Amino acid sequence: MARFDGYRSGKQRIVLVPAQFFSELLPLVDSLDELRVCLYFFWRLERMEGEFRFLRSADIQEDPKFMALLGEDPQAALQAALDAAVTHGALLSGALPARQGETGETYYFVNSPRGRAAVEAIQRGEWRTPANLPAGLDLSLDHPNIYRLYEENIGPLAPMIAETLRDAEQTYPMTWIEEALRLAVEHNKRSWRYVAAILERWKQEGRRDERKDRRDSEAARRRYAEWDTPSKPRR
């Protein structure tokens, strides 16, 4: 029988799970598959970018290691677990009807304020399939995100800084955050304040390699102007 060898020493990736999951939701979960799906959503969505993060059944089925946990009929077990999670309020679902050029399918969101806003947009007919669908990912892979990058380059992740990082992730491109962290390390300024100052300067002035584009291109000027515009479901 396989046995966990223990957590490795050194810095480890952190997956944030709201305390309400343990105090209010966990008592409602009545199957191991449902619990696995709920935890999988926290793990998977935390590795995604963008304001509205979701998974479809097909996205989960692309993860062979996770599907192998669901028994002899993994597709049926997955759907049953998703349905149970929606019934108990852990997840929300929004069915997108088939339209010209689009395939009707169900989107699943964590039951958070943004998840609820996304489902409301679907119900009002204001949601369209995003151009960038969830990228393939499985449990055997290890992709860096803003929390891991912070821990690897600055230090342990505290609850207060986690909220700050979440806001930064919605404000700046991940490539900017990675570059700003690299510069902080190179200059031995391992603090989020230093990183935030770099990001804010780039937001106001543009990165050095992008300033010429801003001067020479009207399209680039429009792109810079849109940085402060909150993203929303496309109509």
Legacy VTK file of the C-alpha trace (Angstrom):
# vtk DataFile Version 3.0
C-alpha trace
ASCII
DATASET POLYDATA
POINTS 235 float
0.000 0.000 0.000
1.341 3.446 -0.970
2.292 5.770 1.864
3.022 9.499 1.976
6.694 10.085 2.805
6.113 13.432 4.482
6.404 17.060 3.437
9.729 18.065 1.981
11.974 20.485 3.809
12.341 24.019 2.552
9.789 26.296 0.979
6.514 24.720 -0.060
3.683 25.895 -2.284
0.671 27.149 -0.353
-2.927 26.569 -1.474
-5.349 28.941 0.215
-8.588 27.397 1.484
-11.118 29.676 3.236
-11.760 28.867 6.893
-15.486 28.604 6.117
-14.718 25.475 4.129
-13.812 23.664 7.335
-16.337 25.263 9.679
-19.442 25.344 7.472
-18.988 23.317 4.300
-17.017 20.267 5.382
-19.869 18.954 7.592
-22.108 18.918 4.492
-19.747 16.939 2.270
-20.900 13.331 2.299
-18.588 11.555 -0.152
-14.868 11.264 -0.690
-15.227 12.112 -4.373
-17.051 15.340 -3.559
-14.320 16.298 -1.093
-11.662 15.573 -3.689
-13.428 17.731 -6.268
-13.833 20.646 -3.842
-10.160 20.594 -2.879
-9.156 20.148 -6.501
-10.990 23.360 -7.414
-9.025 25.338 -4.825
-5.768 23.851 -6.118
-6.546 24.294 -9.811
-8.184 27.733 -9.789
-5.391 29.144 -7.633
-3.045 28.395 -10.529
-5.148 30.287 -13.040
-5.097 33.963 -13.983
-7.959 36.343 -14.654
-10.853 37.775 -12.689
-13.361 35.001 -13.419
-11.905 31.545 -12.933
-13.834 28.416 -13.758
-13.534 24.797 -14.761
-15.628 22.615 -17.010
-15.998 18.873 -16.630
-13.824 18.441 -19.708
-11.022 20.475 -18.115
-10.940 18.168 -15.108
-11.093 15.057 -17.269
-7.845 16.151 -18.926
-6.034 15.514 -15.624
-5.302 11.764 -15.695
-3.855 11.625 -12.198
-6.959 13.156 -10.655
-9.365 11.073 -12.744
-7.553 7.938 -11.614
-8.749 8.704 -8.080
-12.406 8.379 -9.057
-12.793 4.620 -9.430
-13.909 2.377 -12.256
-16.247 4.888 -13.920
-14.409 8.179 -13.384
-16.567 10.308 -15.683
-19.771 9.307 -13.910
-18.102 9.725 -10.510
-16.849 13.167 -11.495
-20.300 14.320 -12.603
-21.886 12.967 -9.422
-19.278 14.772 -7.319
-19.804 18.037 -9.213
-23.578 17.756 -8.794
-23.189 17.108 -5.061
-20.828 20.057 -4.665
-23.353 22.323 -6.394
-26.183 20.957 -4.254
-24.249 21.664 -1.055
-23.214 25.132 -2.240
-19.477 24.473 -2.503
-19.583 25.158 -6.228
-21.856 27.101 -8.536
-22.778 26.072 -12.047
-23.828 28.119 -15.022
-25.107 26.484 -18.195
-24.075 28.309 -21.339
-26.568 27.579 -24.153
-25.324 26.606 -27.565
-24.884 29.604 -29.858
-23.491 30.157 -33.299
-19.797 29.399 -33.128
-20.023 28.225 -29.513
-20.753 24.925 -27.820
-23.277 24.802 -25.008
-21.641 23.593 -21.799
-21.648 24.017 -18.042
-19.145 26.204 -16.219
-18.323 25.562 -12.561
-17.171 28.274 -10.161
-16.213 28.345 -6.497
-19.120 29.872 -4.537
-17.352 33.187 -3.982
-18.469 36.756 -4.770
-16.782 36.579 -8.177
-18.201 33.153 -8.839
-21.695 34.398 -8.049
-21.180 37.426 -10.285
-20.103 35.165 -13.143
-23.151 32.898 -12.801
-25.429 35.951 -12.712
-23.800 37.156 -15.937
-24.495 33.771 -17.544
-28.117 33.887 -16.407
-28.525 37.384 -17.883
-27.041 36.233 -21.167
-24.027 38.534 -20.784
-21.340 35.850 -20.632
-19.466 34.600 -23.645
-16.854 31.883 -23.818
-13.466 33.487 -22.972
-10.817 33.396 -25.643
-8.333 31.804 -23.223
-9.871 28.652 -21.787
-8.263 26.909 -18.789
-4.891 25.534 -19.753
-4.171 21.864 -19.321
-2.868 21.047 -15.863
-2.539 17.922 -13.783
-1.648 16.979 -10.241
1.785 15.723 -11.240
2.887 19.147 -12.534
4.204 22.016 -10.477
3.440 25.446 -11.911
4.548 28.626 -10.110
1.946 31.213 -9.142
2.120 34.538 -7.354
2.003 32.931 -3.883
4.760 30.477 -4.642
6.855 33.189 -6.292
6.490 35.348 -3.183
7.535 32.521 -0.873
10.487 31.548 -3.019
11.797 35.094 -3.437
10.682 37.065 -0.371
9.549 34.871 2.510
6.705 33.032 4.275
3.173 33.891 3.180
1.083 35.595 5.881
-2.726 36.011 5.569
-2.527 39.797 5.170
0.038 39.664 2.390
-1.973 36.927 0.652
-4.829 39.386 0.136
-2.384 41.973 -1.197
-0.955 39.441 -3.633
-4.431 38.493 -4.793
-5.178 42.133 -5.569
-1.870 42.504 -7.404
-2.630 39.420 -9.486
-5.828 41.082 -10.693
-4.086 44.394 -11.418
-0.843 43.444 -13.171
0.117 40.827 -15.772
1.859 37.817 -14.247
4.871 38.451 -16.473
5.287 41.852 -14.818
5.082 40.357 -11.338
7.681 37.715 -12.186
10.031 40.345 -13.646
9.566 42.724 -10.695
10.343 39.923 -8.241
13.465 39.055 -10.224
14.625 42.665 -10.057
13.975 42.792 -6.309
16.174 39.738 -5.817
18.907 41.109 -8.079
19.004 44.356 -6.088
18.760 42.522 -2.752
15.476 44.304 -1.975
13.414 41.323 -0.934
10.213 43.093 0.113
6.793 43.336 -1.453
6.889 47.121 -0.994
9.830 47.276 -3.381
8.105 44.979 -5.879
4.870 46.989 -5.654
6.783 50.219 -6.341
8.223 48.711 -9.530
4.814 47.526 -10.674
3.186 50.885 -9.985
5.935 52.702 -11.921
5.466 50.380 -14.872
1.747 50.929 -14.713
2.189 54.698 -14.851
5.120 54.932 -17.256
5.261 51.592 -19.015
8.129 49.142 -18.904
11.284 50.295 -20.664
10.843 47.843 -23.508
7.232 48.923 -23.975
7.596 52.721 -23.899
8.592 52.978 -27.553
5.457 51.057 -28.542
3.367 53.466 -26.488
4.886 56.491 -28.228
4.718 55.052 -31.721
1.400 53.223 -31.723
-2.117 54.474 -31.108
-3.156 50.898 -30.426
-0.530 50.691 -27.714
-1.828 53.918 -26.140
-5.309 52.448 -25.991
-3.930 49.308 -24.389
-2.202 51.285 -21.657
-5.372 53.281 -21.004
-7.282 50.074 -20.406
-5.052 48.931 -17.534
-7.248 50.665 -14.964
-10.481 49.294 -16.432
-11.817 46.359 -14.379
-12.313 43.262 -16.468
-15.831 41.962 -16.813
-17.657 39.171 -18.657
-17.745 40.048 -22.329
-21.164 40.921 -23.767
LINES 1 236
235 0 1 2 3 4 5 6 7 8 9 10 11 12 13 14 15 16 17 18 19 20 21 22 23 24 25 26 27 28 29 30 31 32 33 34 35 36 37 38 39 40 41 42 43 44 45 46 47 48 49 50 51 52 53 54 55 56 57 58 59 60 61 62 63 64 65 66 67 68 69 70 71 72 73 74 75 76 77 78 79 80 81 82 83 84 85 86 87 88 89 90 91 92 93 94 95 96 97 98 99 100 101 102 103 104 105 106 107 108 109 110 111 112 113 114 115 116 117 118 119 120 121 122 123 124 125 126 127 128 129 130 131 132 133 134 135 136 137 138 139 140 141 142 143 144 145 146 147 148 149 150 151 152 153 154 155 156 157 158 159 160 161 162 163 164 165 166 167 168 169 170 171 172 173 174 175 176 177 178 179 180 181 182 183 184 185 186 187 188 189 190 191 192 193 194 195 196 197 198 199 200 201 202 203 204 205 206 207 208 209 210 211 212 213 214 215 216 217 218 219 220 221 222 223 224 225 226 227 228 229 230 231 232 233 234
